[in-house]
Amino acid sequence: MKKFRVALLKRLKLRESWVIFFMLGLVMMNYPFLEIFNKSNRIFAIPQLYLYFVGGWAISIGVIYLFTRAIDQPEDEHDEGDHR
């Protein structure tokens, strides 16, 4: 589990990951996806579009949290498991 965590944090430091998540956010907030959720159906008396926005907002906060954790990670901790 620790190797997975270290690999994930190391990957999130890469600039390409930042660009990919930014572009994904832009795509998710445009026409095809907004039209899918802009229906009169309600879930727990809340319109689907509102739930889509709130859910996307919560997920983006989680992704930003992971990115900040990756930035705050010192470089020598990534190599901690490689010392023999």
Rosetta silent file (secondary structure, phi, psi, omega in degrees, C-alpha in Angstrom):
SEQUENCE: MKKFRVALLKRLKLRESWVIFFMLGLVMMNYPFLEIFNKSNRIFAIPQLYLYFVGGWAISIGVIYLFTRAIDQPEDEHDEGDHR
SCORE:     score description
SCORE:     0.000 S_00000001
   1 L     0.000  -37.883 -179.750    0.000    0.000    0.000 S_00000001
   2 H   -67.034  -36.608  177.995    2.881    2.367    0.799 S_00000001
   3 H   -64.352  -39.504  178.136    4.468    1.737   -2.609 S_00000001
   4 H   -63.427  -43.626  179.909    1.174    2.620   -4.299 S_00000001
   5 H   -61.951  -45.398 -179.701    0.907    5.834   -2.256 S_00000001
   6 H   -64.739  -42.186  179.776    4.470    6.846   -3.083 S_00000001
   7 H   -65.232  -40.541  179.143    3.976    6.055   -6.790 S_00000001
   8 H   -64.891  -45.746  179.974    0.723    8.035   -6.889 S_00000001
   9 H   -65.256  -35.917  178.037    2.243   11.071   -5.189 S_00000001
  10 H   -67.530  -39.773  179.885    5.262   10.928   -7.483 S_00000001
  11 H   -67.167  -36.797 -178.175    3.008   10.755  -10.553 S_00000001
  12 H   -70.691  -15.833  176.905    0.896   13.685   -9.394 S_00000001
  13 L   -73.422  -19.766 -175.958    3.985   15.895   -9.301 S_00000001
  14 L   -71.432  141.269 -178.860    4.276   15.680  -13.074 S_00000001
  15 H   -62.219  -33.455 -178.793    3.045   18.655  -15.079 S_00000001
  16 H   -62.072  -35.808  178.988    1.163   16.378  -17.491 S_00000001
  17 H   -64.314  -40.381  178.534   -1.117   15.207  -14.674 S_00000001
  18 H   -62.230  -44.907 -178.221   -2.037   18.802  -13.869 S_00000001
  19 H   -65.896  -42.460 -179.637   -2.861   19.511  -17.515 S_00000001
  20 H   -61.528  -46.245 -179.583   -4.885   16.323  -17.912 S_00000001
  21 H   -67.520  -34.606  176.752   -7.045   17.055  -14.847 S_00000001
  22 H   -65.196  -47.073  179.732   -7.544   20.678  -15.934 S_00000001
  23 H   -64.000  -39.222  177.204   -8.657   19.626  -19.431 S_00000001
  24 H   -61.201  -41.541  177.263  -10.936   16.952  -17.958 S_00000001
  25 H   -62.851  -40.418  177.675  -12.555   19.621  -15.773 S_00000001
  26 H   -63.892  -43.161 -179.421  -13.117   21.856  -18.790 S_00000001
  27 H   -65.654  -40.730 -177.442  -14.692   19.035  -20.781 S_00000001
  28 H   -68.894  -18.526 -179.971  -16.938   18.000  -17.894 S_00000001
  29 L  -104.136   23.483  179.107  -18.333   21.542  -17.588 S_00000001
  30 L  -121.032 -176.420 -166.423  -19.324   21.907  -21.248 S_00000001
  31 H   -41.900  -60.953 -169.928  -22.207   21.033  -23.542 S_00000001
  32 H   -60.592  -40.269 -176.818  -22.469   17.276  -23.779 S_00000001
  33 H   -75.681  -38.368  178.299  -22.179   16.613  -20.061 S_00000001
  34 H   -65.361  -36.119  179.087  -24.301   19.544  -18.941 S_00000001
  35 H   -69.015  -33.476  178.847  -27.067   18.497  -21.330 S_00000001
  36 H   -62.244  -41.776 -175.259  -27.015   14.943  -19.966 S_00000001
  37 H   -93.899   -5.217  179.780  -27.694   16.150  -16.414 S_00000001
  38 L   -87.486   65.663 -179.318  -30.018   19.049  -17.280 S_00000001
  39 L  -118.150  165.309  179.900  -33.196   16.960  -16.936 S_00000001
  40 L   -81.327   -4.598  178.089  -36.317   17.409  -14.894 S_00000001
  41 L   -65.185  146.564  179.203  -35.544   14.224  -12.923 S_00000001
  42 E  -126.807  144.024  175.846  -34.796   14.726   -9.256 S_00000001
  43 E  -117.957  118.887 -175.197  -32.777   12.666   -6.813 S_00000001
  44 L    54.856   41.030  178.234  -33.813   13.193   -3.189 S_00000001
  45 L    63.982   20.725  177.955  -35.838   16.226   -4.398 S_00000001
  46 E  -118.839  130.203  179.454  -32.681   17.867   -5.795 S_00000001
  47 E   -59.598  145.957 -176.836  -32.306   18.457   -9.563 S_00000001
  48 H   -59.426  -37.443 -178.018  -29.674   16.301  -11.240 S_00000001
  49 H   -63.031  -39.388  177.843  -27.742   19.295  -12.572 S_00000001
  50 H   -64.395  -42.498  178.134  -27.210   20.662   -9.041 S_00000001
  51 H   -64.037  -36.409  177.905  -25.963   17.280   -7.845 S_00000001
  52 H   -63.444  -44.773  179.022  -23.627   17.125  -10.840 S_00000001
  53 H   -65.676  -45.094 -179.196  -22.146   20.519   -9.990 S_00000001
  54 H   -66.928  -40.758  177.131  -21.790   19.771   -6.279 S_00000001
  55 H   -64.242  -43.382  177.374  -20.314   16.327   -6.978 S_00000001
  56 H   -63.664  -37.866  177.935  -17.840   17.767   -9.495 S_00000001
  57 H   -63.320  -45.060 -179.694  -16.912   20.477   -7.014 S_00000001
  58 H   -65.361  -41.867  179.008  -16.236   17.890   -4.282 S_00000001
  59 H   -65.232  -40.606  179.704  -14.170   15.704   -6.615 S_00000001
  60 H   -65.652  -35.009  175.456  -12.110   18.692   -7.792 S_00000001
  61 H   -64.257  -41.410  177.239  -11.375   19.607   -4.160 S_00000001
  62 H   -62.674  -41.373  178.751  -10.193   16.025   -3.584 S_00000001
  63 H   -66.337  -41.941  178.049   -7.928   16.148   -6.646 S_00000001
  64 H   -62.965  -38.517  176.393   -6.474   19.495   -5.574 S_00000001
  65 H   -60.446  -44.743  178.475   -5.823   18.011   -2.120 S_00000001
  66 H   -63.073  -39.886  178.249   -3.918   15.114   -3.699 S_00000001
  67 H   -63.858  -41.780 -179.922   -1.875   17.518   -5.826 S_00000001
  68 H   -68.330  -34.418  175.531   -0.930   19.608   -2.796 S_00000001
  69 H   -63.935  -38.425  179.967    0.064   16.455   -0.890 S_00000001
  70 H   -67.990  -37.833 -179.686    2.300   15.479   -3.804 S_00000001
  71 H   -69.574  -40.110 -177.758    3.971   18.888   -3.888 S_00000001
  72 H   -73.591  -12.260 -178.355    4.594   18.921   -0.128 S_00000001
  73 L   -71.029  123.724  177.109    6.202   15.465   -0.282 S_00000001
  74 L   -68.936  150.218 -177.576    9.997   15.697    0.122 S_00000001
  75 H   -63.047  -39.509 -176.341   12.068   14.046   -2.607 S_00000001
  76 H   -68.891  -19.889  177.455   14.060   11.800   -0.249 S_00000001
  77 H   -71.565  -28.889  177.887   10.875   10.182    1.075 S_00000001
  78 H   -64.939  -31.742 -177.500   10.174    8.811   -2.410 S_00000001
  79 L   -93.085    6.952 -174.560   13.473    6.932   -2.324 S_00000001
  80 H   -58.684  -39.954 -177.170   12.958    5.658    1.226 S_00000001
  81 H   -79.018  -10.738 -176.363   12.101    2.102    0.154 S_00000001
  82 H   -89.997   -6.857 -179.016   15.075    1.829   -2.222 S_00000001
  83 L   -76.713  130.647 -179.721   17.821    1.983    0.447 S_00000001
  84 L  -129.844    0.000    0.000   19.411   -1.396    1.064 S_00000001
